[in-house]
Amino acid sequence: MKFLDSANMFSNVYLSLLLFASTPALAIWPAPESFSTGNSTLWIGHQLSVTYNGGHLAWAFGYVPQGPGFSSKEIVKGGVSRVMKSILEDNFVPWKLYKRMELESSEPALSKAKTYISELQITQTKTDTAKTFKPLAGEADESYSLSVGTNGTAKIEADSSTGVLRALESFSQLFYKHSQGPFIYTKMAPVKITDKPQYDHRGILFDVSRNFYSVDSIFRTIDAMAYNKMNRLHIHATDSQSWPLEIPSMPELHQKGAYAKGMTYSPKDVTTIQEYAIQRGVGVIFEIDTPGHIGVAALSHPEVVTGWNSAPWSQYCAEPPCGQLRLNDSSVDPFLDKLMADVLPRVAPYSAYFHTGGDEVNFNEYNLDPTVGTNDSAVIVPLLQAFFDKHHARVRKAGLVPMVWEEIPASYNVTVGDDVVVQSWLGDAAIKSLTGQGHKVITSNYNYWYLDCGRGQWLNFANGAQFDTYYPFNDWCSPAKGWRLVYSYDPRAGLTDDEAKLVLGGEVAAWSESIDEVNIDDILWPRSSAAGEVLWSGRTDASGQNRTQLDAAPRLAEFRERMLARGIKSAPVHMVFCTQGMDPSACQIT
């Protein structure tokens, strides 16, 4: 089989050929821009020699990039070392990908002479800059080309070390483990791939405030993002429920606001998370939500918060406990000055953005604010304008670009700077309106990409009328967003060309009211993989046709097996019957 480009790869011809193939689906995930293969077998082992820009590059399992700052060579060396571990140690026997009982007859024979991939030549054609490791949207070149010849020579070429990392991930997905021993092979040589992403921002929103997550679980999520070529981890670091972020100049915030001792992120943790991510081509964006979703700060700083734990909570906030920053109190600015003077210098070396929040500000809560005393928008909106003018000035002074939730410009008519990136969650009409006004947007459309939806209420209901009213206790955004729905979403649907250019990308969201580190993998994967392909490959292929579930299901099922082998506890794509033989029509509705 040979597929000359992505249009052919996802054509009906491809699907029909796939039914009769003796090779598993071409499961490079997300789908490359251009991909061609052959049917020759190559093997790979520990003897692989790697060069980087002509010089020998030693690799070793578990290697961690060394030295201060970020060195392109060290980044690449770490990437090669991780990828070779994925290929040689964390691989899988692809029995699920063949028809029933056909694996052994389809695998390459171990008794025949083996041609090994002997050399991987990596060429980085441009020099990385500081922006490579903390880019604004559009500043990181992630494009690459990859070839594997039947003579056993593999080549990667990319303009940046980030592009090299993306190429290495594609390289890792060419190989399988043999069922009869520790042998690793591909049956697809020669291989040629050229590739680049369609969107600059391909992310996951990770809420560590409603439930606490260990640093290891954050690392595991970053690893999985790198496997999926996703590049932004948005950490919603604080909320009204808890304050897990240690602020050295204000230790009282976490000492009184964390759920328990030890359930915090130290400055060292924050640095380690950011460096771990950058080494994998992922940028971390921290969010401290303001002026809403900050009630827990009242435990240490009651003077800056209004409406803490007010009741009935449903009148004053979206979920308990309530509490917002006061809007006209002289104590708020010194509080934020001190907070941001501590936080921003610790994230600025690693990120181009800082998220200032702004969602779900409840005007009723300002009836309780002694410095405001009304819920009249004519009074509150000018105070919000002044608040965000000053707050965004703090962010810019630290060399960062502010991000906000869409309510700030869209619901409250607060003017934000042209540099500000607006995160939209309320749907296509909201994105159309925001981009029509010239705002740069990332989308987290809750109708498609809120992964916590459809799992039932996390609130409790008393017996009686309340019980009857809310039975069967669906959550506010049911139904659940399965991978097929996630995959169907087009972030630029219905936009003009000028509006579409302002959609920088998107984030799937995993709000953590009923999610913690025990079930986070199952919540995120493979649904985030589906979003990852939408954002990397685009909703349409090179011929302009929408990629379909029939295109995606065999490849996603295969990629899920790779994630499992690498320690990511991804939910299944479908039952094994639908996967065996990689026939996408086996479980197609008729």
Helices and strands as residue ranges (DSSP letters): H 6-9, H 12-19, E 34-36, E 40-44, E 49-52, E 55-56, H 72-88, G 95-97, H 103-106, E 119-124, H 130-133, E 144-148, E 153-158, H 161-172, E 176-177, E 184-189, E 191-195, E 201-207, H 215-227, E 232-238, H 252-257, H 267-278, E 283-288, G 295-299, G 302-304, E 305-306, G 313-315, E 324-325, H 332-347, E 353-355, G 363-367, H 377-397, E 401-405, H 407-410, E 421-424, H 428-436, E 440-443, H 446-449, H 465-470, H 483-488, H 497-501, E 503-510, H 520-524, H 527-537, H 549-565, H 576-579, G 580-582
